């Protein structure tokens, strides 16, 4: 180190030192040591400052690399904006963006299940019902889902609620209860047409529950009971008609053969005798009784009832 130029007094020559010279030598040594300590402190300060700068640079590099590397799952897509302009969707997997310049938004492509809140609906036949439904939809175009609508989930929910009230208000209560499939198809078609510009596909819409007032439930129960009684009476009347027709056919068959009628009597007696009854009622044909009464009346000179009296004309002279 160059310290000679900094000293005010020259160094003493070599050889024996005088007392005053010895004091000057001690002063020089002290001055040199002080300067060495100062320069060593400066060097240590420079080294510590350099180490801090290196550490800061390493941390900044790690942050930049972490910000530049993006990983998107298989069911997601990353929509990239570069300086505010849409560049497209990337993924799935690993890709890089420019930190501070690019901005990424993740969009889930899985099917979302949404329960539509219960809606008070007045049907076309002026019946107030409370209806709720379930909605299944998913994002098919991530770019449109980010650019065209602020919150596609909330927007789809509001569209489904208004469409549910509109469609059910144009239907009768009987259609709502019996033609559920057709109403579901109409709801799915209308909602899908409104959400298509947002990149959202509505796959299924199902009317989940229909709540009727208590008075309407009682009226429907009475109507159903009356319908059941009506069907029961019609079935009973149809059975009576069929039975009378079959009895008339059987009577025609028995009327053509008297032997068949006798066989039917014997069969009836056989069925009664199987039951081991103490009393047997034997049916006697009315024709037999009529014939017996006619024969007895002729022997007694009486005219049977229902037969006109015979007029005997005397012979002419």
WOFEN-V784727 format. One record per helix or strand of 3 or more residues. SS is the DSSP state (alpha for helix, beta for strand). FROM is the first residue (numbers start at 0). TO is the last residue. If there is no record, write none. Layout:
# WOFEN-V784727
<<SS;FROM;TO> <SS;FROM;TO>>
This chain:
# WOFEN-V784727
<<alpha;3;5> <alpha;18;67> <beta;68;71> <beta;75;81> <beta;84;89> <beta;92;95> <beta;101;107> <beta;111;121> <beta;127;138> <alpha;141;146> <alpha;151;168> <alpha;172;177> <alpha;179;197> <beta;199;211> <alpha;213;255> <alpha;257;273> <alpha;285;299>>
